[in-house]
């Protein structure tokens, strides 16, 4: 049944592509400049006092592309080139990455960002997600713990080896038969922390699932996390460095990215809690002064910009207070700084105590 639905969806998308290209050809044949209307989305604005509706998935404006403007002529050309490739992927039931698409016409595209924008425009035009186009991201994410599932006929049995890292599937839409005995999901920013937990047999003594995007999370990791949340209905905690970049990663998981605001509902984890590290943790857990690094001017500018995001005042005032505290103190530190007490302090003391006390911010 699910397979038939996917075929029907693909057929419908191919029909829309055909109608779209036909309308452009007809306009050109009549000597008219085609006009392509593209909605614009955002998941936040930079006015904390605004009475906005940024968190909704409604468009926040629109842009009209026309051949009458030289800069837009190139953009339309690139959009159509990428659309032709997407059409071929759908017709042949194959998948490709954004990087694959770029290397099909590198001299024309000139930069990866050109392909990225074209794909975003296509998703908005046809009101679909990137995976509907058979455009997949090259997955970087890892998962371990009390979980097993199937993806495209392959078995992922994390339960058989609780502290072994498994790659997060690229084709998240084909993940099925999810079974878990976990009590919560823990998302960690970095692979080094993930590996520390694996070495300490964290999942053997803590009934959980651990996920990492290895830094800034790719689409597959975010979609997989969202799928786990929907299917398992488990609390989700996030552990990141106490610095502006760690907070940006946390915000991307929870609220989505501005670049993909058009697909926010399938990519964000709205119930995610911030486990740490907080600025106050340096005092509470005795992080030595030599482990505290001064915020750079770039760090300060980034933090000040994040403080203006409307969702922090509207939805997460406690997160905003922590950012203000970090800016006021003028220092940052990495998660690994907590290991100054012992190599296993993070897995044996810090994380379990935070989970038990429910010390993470909603």
Number of C-alpha atoms within 10 A of each C-alpha: 5 8 9 9 10 12 13 12 13 19 14 12 19 18 11 14 18 12 12 14 13 12 13 15 15 13 13 12 10 8 9 14 16 18 16 15 14 19 17 15 23 22 24 22 17 13 14 16 12 14 9 14 15 18 19 15 15 15 15 13 10 11 11 11 18 18 17 12 9 9 11 14 14 15 20 19 15 20 20 15 18 24 19 13 16 24 18 16 16 19 12 9 11 12 17 16 12 17 16 12 19 20 14 13 14 13 9 14 20 12 12 14 12 17 23 17 15 20 22 20 21 21 20 21 16 15 14 15 19 18 17 18 25 20 23 20 19 15 17 20 25 19 26 27 31 26 22 18 17 16 18 12 10 10 13 19 17 20 19 12 15 23 24 17 19 16 15 23 24 22 19 20 15 13 19 16 11 15 16 19 14 18 15 20 24 23 25 27 25 20 17 14 19 24 16 16 20 20 14 17 16 25 23 15 11 16 17 23 26 28 27 30 25 18 16 19 20 17 23 24 28 22 24 23 25 19 20 18 19 11 14 16 13 17 14 25 25 24 25 25 23 24 24 23 17 22 23 17 23 27 20 18 26 19 22 26 20 15 14 18 24 25 22 21 16 16 25 21 24 15 17 24 21 22 23 25 23 25 22 15 15 19 11 9 12 13 17 13 11 8 16 16 13 12 19 12 9 10 18 18 14 14 22 15 11 19 20 17 19 23 25 19 18 13 12 13 13 13 19 19 14 15 23 16 15 21 20 10 13 16 20 22 23 16 21 15 17 23 15 15 13 10 13 17 16 23 22 16 12 18 18 15 13 14 14 9 8 13 14 19 15 16
